[in-house]
Amino acid sequence: MSSSSNPDSDDHDNSSLSNRTALKMSEGVLLLNRQRAERADWDEIRGFLHRLSSRMPAPGFTVCVLSDAAIRRFNRRFRGLDKATDVLSFPADEHREELEYLGDILISAETARQNARRFGLRLEEEIELLSLHGVLHLLGHDHERDDGEMARLERSWSKRLGLPQNLTGRAKPDAPKRRRLSR
């Protein structure tokens, strides 16, 4: 995969990739844009991810923004669900004593755009919400089994980071329940 500051780029030039990757990893977080359908202010999102990672016990993680088709393949392979979803989290090895890298978060840009419109947000805000939600999963939280602990943490972190909403808090009782991968 490659990192690009140009949201329309599908750059495969490995020489320039290595320099960008080293820079982003030195900040503790890597943002990869692997889709071309949605445009966003990637610098704004990168800034948010840097603020988020600076507050984590293990600051390293990757956010990869994909198409619906790509995230659907991951969802089918790892969860057995043949449909697109908004976010999937893949925690790093939790058996390591000193965890320096939390794991990987996959976000569908197209689903994020649909959710942003539905909830009156900008795409950047939705991706930031999904990133926070994914990081909480990387830290071992699971809103489907924790009696509201993750939702409370998400509300608190959303407020501290200046997010307009939080993902688990905006779900309505009649809305379909969002499912996340938490291995």
Secondary structure, DSSP 8 states (H G I E B T S, - for coil): ----SSTT-----HHHHHHHHHHHHHTTEEEEE--SS----HHHHHHHHHHHHTTSSS-EEEEEEE-HHHHHHHHHHHH---S--SEEEEE--TT-SS--EEEEEEEEHHHHHHHHHHTT--HHHHHHHHHHHHHHHHTT--TTTSTTHHHHHHHHHHHHTT-S--TGGG--TTS--------
